[in-house]
Amino acid sequence: MTSLRQSSVEFSLIIAAIIIGSSLSYPGSLASRLVVYVTALSIFTYLLWLTTIMYLYTQGTLPVNPERLESRNIWGGISEYKSCPLVIAI
């Protein structure tokens, strides 16, 4: 039951991302207000994320993985994540 619930949540998130992405990709030119506002929103959310991560590290809430500090491979953690098994047939 948990697996079914998790897959339905993942499916809902993917559909929401598709709808949001397609609606933000609609403007006809780069000078569109939508493009300018979305770019500003993207920069703001990145800075908010970066500030939050820095704060959590300084407060000790996010633990630092000692293996990552000794590792010289910067992309090592990326390969650990699994891609979403959802395939949409059109």
ZADOLUM-22350 format. One line per field, with one value per residue: residue number from 1; residue in one letter; y, x, z of N, C-alpha, C, O in turn. Coordinates in steps of 0.2 Angstrom, whole numbers. Layout:
! residues N
kelo <- NUM_...
mipa <- A_...
n_north <- Y_...
n_east <- X_...
n_up <- Z_...
ca_north <- Y_...
ca_east <- X_...
ca_up <- Z_...
c_north <- Y_...
c_east <- X_...
c_up <- Z_...
o_north <- Y_...
o_east <- X_...
o_up <- Z_...
//
This chain:
! residues 90
kelo <- 1_2_3_4_5_6_7_8_9_10_11_12_13_14_15_16_17_18_19_20_21_22_23_24_25_26_27_28_29_30_31_32_33_34_35_36_37_38_39_40_41_42_43_44_45_46_47_48_49_50_51_52_53_54_55_56_57_58_59_60_61_62_63_64_65_66_67_68_69_70_71_72_73_74_75_76_77_78_79_80_81_82_83_84_85_86_87_88_89_90
mipa <- M_T_S_L_R_Q_S_S_V_E_F_S_L_I_I_A_A_I_I_I_G_S_S_L_S_Y_P_G_S_L_A_S_R_L_V_V_Y_V_T_A_L_S_I_F_T_Y_L_L_W_L_T_T_I_M_Y_L_Y_T_Q_G_T_L_P_V_N_P_E_R_L_E_S_R_N_I_W_G_G_I_S_E_Y_K_S_C_P_L_V_I_A_I
n_north <- -6_6_8_10_22_30_30_36_49_53_53_63_74_74_77_89_97_96_103_116_119_119_129_140_140_146_160_171_178_183_194_195_198_188_179_187_189_176_172_181_176_163_165_171_161_151_158_159_145_143_151_145_132_135_141_130_121_129_129_116_107_101_87_84_74_64_56_62_73_69_63_64_65_74_72_60_58_60_49_40_42_37_36_42_29_31_31_39_36_42
n_east <- 4_10_19_11_5_16_20_9_9_22_18_8_16_25_15_11_23_25_13_16_28_25_16_24_33_27_28_31_42_59_58_47_35_32_43_53_49_48_62_67_61_66_80_78_73_83_93_87_86_100_104_96_102_115_113_107_118_127_121_121_111_110_119_137_144_158_164_162_169_182_183_188_180_169_156_151_140_129_126_120_107_91_83_66_54_43_35_28_17_13
n_up <- 0_4_-6_-17_-14_-13_-27_-33_-27_-33_-46_-46_-43_-54_-65_-60_-61_-75_-80_-74_-80_-94_-95_-91_-101_-112_-117_-130_-133_-127_-120_-114_-100_-92_-93_-88_-75_-70_-71_-62_-50_-50_-48_-35_-27_-28_-21_-9_-6_-5_6_16_17_20_33_40_40_48_60_63_60_48_45_41_29_33_24_11_12_12_-1_-18_-29_-36_-41_-36_-28_-36_-44_-36_-34_-40_-55_-60_-62_-70_-86_-99_-111_-127
ca_north <- 0_12_9_13_29_34_31_41_55_55_54_69_79_75_80_96_100_97_109_122_120_120_136_145_140_148_166_172_181_183_201_194_200_181_177_191_188_169_172_184_171_157_168_172_154_149_162_157_139_143_154_140_127_138_142_124_119_132_127_109_103_96_84_84_67_64_53_67_78_65_61_69_64_79_69_54_57_60_42_36_43_33_40_40_24_33_32_41_34_46
ca_east <- 0_14_22_6_4_22_20_4_12_27_15_5_21_27_10_11_29_23_9_19_33_23_13_30_37_23_29_33_49_63_57_40_35_32_50_57_47_50_69_68_58_71_85_76_72_90_96_83_89_107_104_94_107_121_110_107_125_130_117_122_105_112_126_142_146_165_167_162_175_189_182_190_175_163_150_150_133_124_125_117_100_88_78_59_52_37_35_22_16_9
ca_up <- 0_4_-13_-22_-12_-15_-34_-35_-26_-38_-52_-46_-43_-61_-68_-58_-64_-83_-81_-73_-85_-100_-94_-91_-108_-117_-120_-137_-133_-120_-117_-111_-93_-89_-93_-83_-68_-68_-70_-55_-45_-50_-44_-28_-24_-27_-15_-3_-4_-3_12_21_17_24_40_43_41_53_66_65_59_43_46_36_28_32_18_6_13_10_-8_-23_-34_-34_-44_-33_-25_-41_-47_-31_-35_-45_-59_-59_-67_-74_-93_-101_-118_-130
c_north <- 6_13_12_20_33_35_36_48_58_56_61_75_80_78_88_100_101_102_115_124_122_127_141_145_143_155_166_174_181_190_201_195_193_179_181_190_181_168_175_179_165_160_169_166_151_152_160_150_139_146_149_135_129_139_135_120_122_131_120_105_98_93_84_77_67_61_57_72_75_64_66_69_69_76_63_53_57_53_38_37_39_37_38_35_25_34_33_40_39_43
c_east <- 4_17_17_5_10_22_14_6_17_23_11_10_24_22_10_17_28_19_12_24_31_19_19_34_33_24_32_40_52_61_50_41_36_39_54_55_49_58_71_66_63_77_84_76_79_93_93_86_96_108_102_99_113_119_110_113_128_127_118_116_107_119_130_144_154_168_167_167_181_189_185_185_170_157_148_143_128_122_121_109_97_83_71_57_46_39_28_21_11_6
c_up <- 0_-3_-18_-20_-14_-23_-36_-33_-31_-44_-52_-46_-51_-65_-67_-62_-72_-84_-80_-78_-92_-100_-94_-97_-114_-120_-126_-138_-127_-117_-114_-103_-89_-88_-88_-76_-66_-67_-63_-49_-45_-46_-37_-24_-23_-22_-9_-1_-2_4_18_22_22_32_43_44_47_60_68_63_53_44_40_35_28_26_12_6_11_2_-12_-29_-32_-37_-41_-31_-30_-43_-42_-31_-41_-49_-58_-64_-71_-81_-95_-109_-121_-137
o_north <- 11_19_16_24_39_41_39_53_63_61_65_80_85_83_92_106_106_106_120_129_126_131_147_150_143_156_162_173_181_190_206_194_193_176_178_189_180_165_173_179_163_156_167_165_147_148_159_149_135_143_148_133_126_137_135_117_119_131_118_99_93_97_83_74_70_63_57_74_79_62_72_73_67_78_60_47_55_52_33_32_38_42_32_36_21_38_30_42_40_46
o_east <- 3_18_19_4_9_23_15_4_17_25_12_9_25_24_9_16_30_20_11_25_33_20_18_37_35_23_37_44_49_63_48_46_39_41_58_60_51_60_75_70_64_80_88_78_80_96_97_87_97_112_104_100_115_123_112_114_131_130_116_116_104_124_128_146_157_173_171_170_186_194_183_186_166_151_143_140_122_116_118_105_100_80_70_58_44_43_24_26_6_2
o_up <- -3_-5_-22_-25_-16_-25_-41_-36_-33_-48_-57_-49_-53_-69_-71_-64_-75_-89_-84_-80_-95_-105_-97_-98_-119_-126_-128_-143_-122_-111_-111_-100_-84_-83_-84_-72_-60_-63_-60_-44_-39_-42_-32_-19_-18_-17_-4_5_3_8_23_28_26_36_49_49_51_65_73_65_53_45_34_40_23_24_7_1_8_-1_-11_-33_-28_-34_-43_-32_-28_-45_-44_-29_-46_-46_-56_-70_-75_-83_-94_-113_-119_-140
//
